[in-house]
């Protein structure tokens, strides 16, 4: 969090007092925090509180220009790495969703290229109102991250969903996504696939694998944190959607291909971490197969080769694949990279204990088309996601054959 530039937007709600705790935590962690308050926010808490906690100027009015050679809302919008609105009222969400800029906070939101995170706080009926739901969906589709409100007793007397996320939870989300800036990703359209697929045998049984989806979700979160527009196509997993990421849930290999194919021509970068089934039953039983029916023989047919098809159709896209192997890591990974027309492939040995499938950690080797490999020792999948995005950067800069240290 050290030296991260964060705008904290505070709107008019009883939860505004929680924003003071958040400002304090961010500042103590080394972030540079500038607070923008709406007129309503100043009814609940004073600008002086935030000024004392952050040691920074607090912005309250679009037309108050402290420096004559700068336009305040443009200057602070350009300064920010992240924007966090906490609490965010239904009014603020509606204005932002519909491009209304009538105060310092909304004009800054429209001007910034930073990642934006919103922590709603309102009455449960307001939160569930169709207009608010539609506005949230609209902003999520644009890549804005929403921090799920909590449920419980609300200040208005109702019990339900609408309490602002706790400052500790907001801080944890921001802490997890803070990485060295990678400007090449800002505004890029990134498609990530994750998780396993399931090939249905009957209404009860299916063929699948042990992929947890954790790597793909970590990559999607890391790319979004760098300002990319991220679509995550995922097989069946038990993971929460990273803030600001558009998620498409699928089941089978065919489902995954059908979800990815229409998006492919419009994206700049594809990172395919999903463990897709190579075979599927050529017949699905309509009813559960009983064990007293005797031996069961299933004829398997090849699924669509998603990565191969993307490689064949590749035009402007950067295409990155993954290879989970049990032996001959370099040989199989480089062969796959050449055959599938990939720009880069990430390989790991799934036989090693404590890493890979279902683990929070991994150890990987990255192969590029110049035959250079880069090894990353065991670390968290979130950390490896950041390292992967750093390694992809030269592919966008036309410097994919630069000399690199071989071991990290």
N, C-alpha and C positions, 0 to 999 in steps of 0.2 A: 504493500500500500504506500510505501515511501515515495514521496514526490508525485503521487497521482493527483491530477487536477480534477476535482469533483465539484459540480454545482449541486447544491441541495435546495430544491424548490419546496417551499412550505406554503400550503394553502389553508383556508379557513375552516378548521374543525377542531374539536376538543383534543384530538390526537396530536395537535401541533406541539404539545409539551414533549411528546416522545421524540420529535425531531431534534430537540435540544440534546437529548441523550445520544442520538445518532451522530450529530455534529461533533460532540465531544469524543466519541469513540473513534471516528474517522480522523480527527485532528491528532489524537494521541497515537494513532497508528502511523503517523507521518504523512497523511494526505494533506494536500492544500485544498481547503474547503471554502467556497464562496456561497453565501446563502442569498437566495432571491425569495422575498416574501410578497404574497398578494395582500391586498387591502384587508381581506377577511382574516388572514393569518394574524395580522397585527391587532385584531380584537382579542386574540387568545394569548399571545406571547409578544414580547417587545423585541425590536431589532437589537437592542443593547445586549440582550442575553446571548444572541448568536455572535455578535461582535466580540464579546468577552471570551466565548468558547473557541472561536476560530482565529482570533487576531486578524480578521480580514474585514474589509468593507462589506456591509450588508446592502443589497440592492432592493429598493422598494418602489421605484418609479422610473418608467421608461425615459422621462424627460429630465431627470436629474443627471447631468453630465459632469462628473467630477473632473474629467480631463478634457479640455476643449478640442484636442486633436484626435479624440477617439469617440466612436459611437458605442455607448456602453453595452447595449445588448448584443451587438456584433462582436465586440472585443471579448466579452466574457464567453460568448458562444464558441468562438474560435479557440479560446484558452482551454476549454474543458476536454478531458478524456472521457468522463462519464457525467450523466445528469441523472439525479435521483429525485423523484417527486414523492415526498413523504411528510405528511399525509397528502393524498390526492383526492379531491372532492369529485363528485359527479360533474359539477360545472367545469372543472379543469379538464377532465377526461373528454367531455363533450366538445369543448373548444379546441383542444389539441387534435381530436379525431377529425374535426371539420375545418381545420385550417384557420381558425379565428385567432387573431393576434391583437388583443386590446389592452395588454398590460406588459410589464417587464418580463414576467415569467413566460407568457405565451409567445411573445415576440422572440425571446431567446430560444424557446423550443423549436420554433420554425426555422431559426437561423443556424442551429448547431448541426454538426456532422458527428457529434459524439454519440456513444451508446446511451440509450435512455431506458431507465427503469422506473416503474410506477408502483407505488404501494397504496392501493385504494383504501379509503376509510369513509364509511357512510352507513346509514340505516340499511338493514337487510332488504327491505322492500325496494329501496332505491338501487341497491347493488344488483338485484334480480330483475329490475325493470327492463323491458325489451330494448329501450333506447340505450341504456347504459351497457347492456350486454352487447348490443350491436357496435357501439363505439369502442368497447374493449377489443372485440374481434377485429375491427377495422385497424386498430393500432397494432395489434399482435401481428396481423398480416404484413404490416410495414416494418416489422422487426423490433417493435418496442417490447421490452420485458416487463411482465407483470408479476409482482410479488403477492402471492395469494393471501387474502385477508383471513384472519382467524375468526373462529366462531365463539359465541358466549354472550354474556350480558353486555349490551351496548349502552352508551351514554343516554340514548333516547328512551331507554326503558325496555326496548325489545330484546329478545334473545334470538340470536341467529348469526349469520355470517356478515361481516362488515367491519370487524376490528382491524385496525392497521397492523401489519406484520410487526413483530417486536424488533426494536433496534438491533438486538444481537443477531437476529436472523437476517436482517437486511445487510448488516456488516459482513456476515459470513458469506453471503452471496457475492458481494462486491470483492471480498478478499479472494474468493476462489477464482474469479475471472480476471483479476489484475495480473497483467503480464507486460513485458516490454512491448511498446507499440510496434505493430507491423503495418505501416501505412498502405502497403500493397493490397491488403484485404478490405480496406474501407470502401464500401459500396459494391464490392464484388458479390456475385451470386454464387453461392456455394451449396452443393448438393452432397449430403452425407448419407450413406446407408449403414444400418446397424442391426445387431442382433441375429438370431437364427431365423430360419424359415421352418414351417411345419407342413409336411406333405401328408394329407389325410388318407388313412386306410379305411376307417369306418367312423361312425359318430363318436367313438370312444378313443380310438387309437390313432397315433400319427407317428411319422418319422421326423426326427429333428436332431439337434446337436446341442452341445453344452455352452454355446455362446451366450454371454450375459447382456451384451450390448453396451457394456460400460465404456469400452474404448470409443465407439462411435458417438455416444452421448457426450463424452469428454471432448472429442474433436469438434462436435457441433457447438458446444458451449464456448470453447476457446475461440473458434472462428467468429461467433457472434460477438464475443467480448472485444474483438478487434474491429468491429464495425461492418462485418459482412452480413449480407442477407442470406440466412441459412434455412434450407429445407432439409428436414431429417426424415428419411423413409426407414421405418423400423419394423422388424418382425416382432413377435410376441415377447415382451420383456416387462419387468416390474420396476420401471424407472420413471422418475418425474421428468417432464419436458423442461429442458433448460430455458430460462427466461429469454423471450424474444425470438425463439426458434419456432418455425412452422413445422408441425409434426404430421406425418401421414403414417397411419398404422396399416400393416399388411400381414398376411398369414403365410402364403405359399411363395415359392420362387416365381411363379407366373404372376402372382399379385404384385410382387416387388418390381418385376420388369415392367408391368403395365403402369405402375405408379411413376417409375423413373423415366421411361421412354419419352412421354410427352414433355417433360421438363428439360431434357438433355440439351436441346439446341439453344436454350436461353441462358445456360449457366456458364460460368467462367472456370469453375473448379469442381471436380468430382472426387470425393474421397470415399472409396467403397470398402468399409470395414466389415460389412455383413458377411456372415458365414452361411452362404446360400447352398441349399441341397443340390447335389449333382444329379440325383435320380428321384423320380416320383412314381408311385403306383400307376399303372396304366388303367386301372379300374378302381373306383371307390365304392365300397359296399354301402348300401343304403341303410342297413341295420347292423347292429353289433354282431361280429362273428363269434359264435359260441365255441368254447374249447372242446365240447363234445362233438363238434362237427368234424373232428379228425385233424390231420396235419393241414397246415395252411401254407400254400405256396403263392407268392406274390410276384407277378411279372413287373419289373421296373423298367422305366424308360427315361431317357435323358431329359433333364430340364433345360430351359433356355439358358445359354451361356451369356449371362448379363454383361459381364466384364468384356468378354470377347466381342459382343455386339456393340458395346459402347466404343471399344477400341477401333472397330471397323468403321464406325460412323464419325469418329473424332475429327473435328475441324479446328476450331480455336481453343477448345477446352484443354485444360491440364487434367490428366487422368491419373489418379493414384490408386493402386490396389493394395490388398493385404494378402499374405500367404501364411497360413497356420500349418506348420510342417512338423514331422517327427524325426526326420533325418535329411541329410544332404541339403541343408538350408539354402546355401548360396546357389547350388546347381538348380534346384527346383524354382527358386525365386526368380533368378535371372532368366530361366527358360520361360516362365509365366509372363514376365515383363515383356519379353520379345514377342511371344506369340499373341499376347493380348494388345500389343501396341500401347503399352503404358509409358508414362513419363517417369514414374517412380513406383517402387513397390516396397512395402514394409513387411518384414518377415519375423516370425518368432517360433521358437521350438515349444510346442504345447506339451511335450513330455517332461519339461522341467517343473519341478514342484514349487509351489508358492507364487507362480506367475501365470499369466494367460487366462484361460476360461474361468469365469466366475471370481477371479481374484481382483483385488483393487490395484495390483501392481503388474508390471510387465517388464520384459527385457527384449529389445528389438534391434534388428539390423535394417538399415535403410539402403536400398540399392537404387542407383540412378543409371541412366542409359550410357553414361561414360564409363561404366563398370567400376566406379568407385563405390565403396561401401562405408557407411558410418555406423558405428556401434554405440548403442546407449545401454548402459548397465541398468540393473533393476531399479525402478522408481515408480512413482504413482502414475496411473494412466492419465491423470490430469496433467502432470508434468510432461509426460511423453507427448501428449497432444500439443502442448505449446512448442516442444522441440520439433515436432513434425512440421508445424506451420512455419517455423523458422527455416527449416530445410527446403520447404517448397518455394520460398520467396525467390531464389535465383532463377527458377523456372519461368517466373513472370518477368524477370529482368533480363532474360537472355544470357544468363551467366551460369548455366547449369553445369559447366565443366570447370568451375573454379577449383583451385587446389584447397583442400580442407584437411585439417587434423583428422586422423582416422579414428580416434577413440575419444569418447566423451565420458 
